[in-house]
Amino acid sequence: MLSTQLINGIRRYRQTEGLSIRGYARLAGVSEPPIRGIDSPNWNPTFKTLAKFEAVIPPEFMASANENDGGNGGGGHCAQAGSCKSAAA
């Protein structure tokens, strides 16, 4: 499932970069409450939240994360669907 790959990539990027939840929220331009549960397997972000995080993660990182998760390396869910920015706007 593409959203699972994207969520895993978002989590992995935060861990790799050593970002706090507050810092990661600030970087992505979202408020802190929507991502408080980021480390929970039950985290269920909105499409708009996913798009904001994917926008700040380098495409190379997401492609690598997807390949490591057995994905297609296509740059994440939003790259697959076209453009999150236009879909979320």
N, C-alpha and C positions, 0 to 999 in steps of 0.2 A: 504494500500500500504506500503510495507516494507521500501522503501526509505523515505517516510513521517515519519514513526516511528523513523528511524535512525536520520533524520534531527532534529526531535523534541527532541530526546535524546541528541544530540550534543548541541543543544541550552540550554537545561535544565542543562546539566553538567557545561557549562560555567557560567550560572547564579548561580548554587549551589556553585560552587567553587569561585565565585567572580572574575573570570578572565577577564582581558581586552581583546579586540580583538587582540591587539599586543601580549600579553602574551599567549593567547590561540594559536595563529598562531605559536609562537616560540615553545611552548610545543609540538605541532603536527608536527613541521618541515615543515611548509608551509609558503609561503610568505603572507604578510598581504592582498594584494589586493583580492585574491580569497575568503576571508571570510568577507570582509567589509560589505556585505549585509546580514550577518548571521541572523540578527533580522528581516529582511524583509520577508513577506510571499512569495515573489517572488524569494528568494535565490535559485539558481540553481547550486550547486557545481558539479564538476566532480566526477566520481566514485573514482578516485585516491585520491581526496581531502577527500571524505567521509571515505575512507579506512584509511587514515592517522589519522583522528580524532578518528575513532572507535578504532584504535590501542592504543591510550593513555587513553581511558576511561575504567575504571574497568568493566569487564563483569557483575558483580553484579549490578552495577549502570544501565547499559543498560537493563538488564533483568527487573529490577524494573520499569524503565521508560516505557518499552514496556507493562508491566502489567497494569500500571496506564493509559496508552493510549488505553487499550483494545486489546493490541497485544498478541502475544503468549508467550512472555517472553523468546524467544529463543536466546537472546544475540545479537540482531541486525541483520541487513541485511547481513553483511559479514559472520557472523556465519551461517546464513541460506544458503548462496550461496557457502559455502566451506571456502575459505580463501581469503580475500581481498589482502593480501600481494602477493600471487601467481598470482591472477587475475590482479593486478595493475602493476606488475613488467614487 
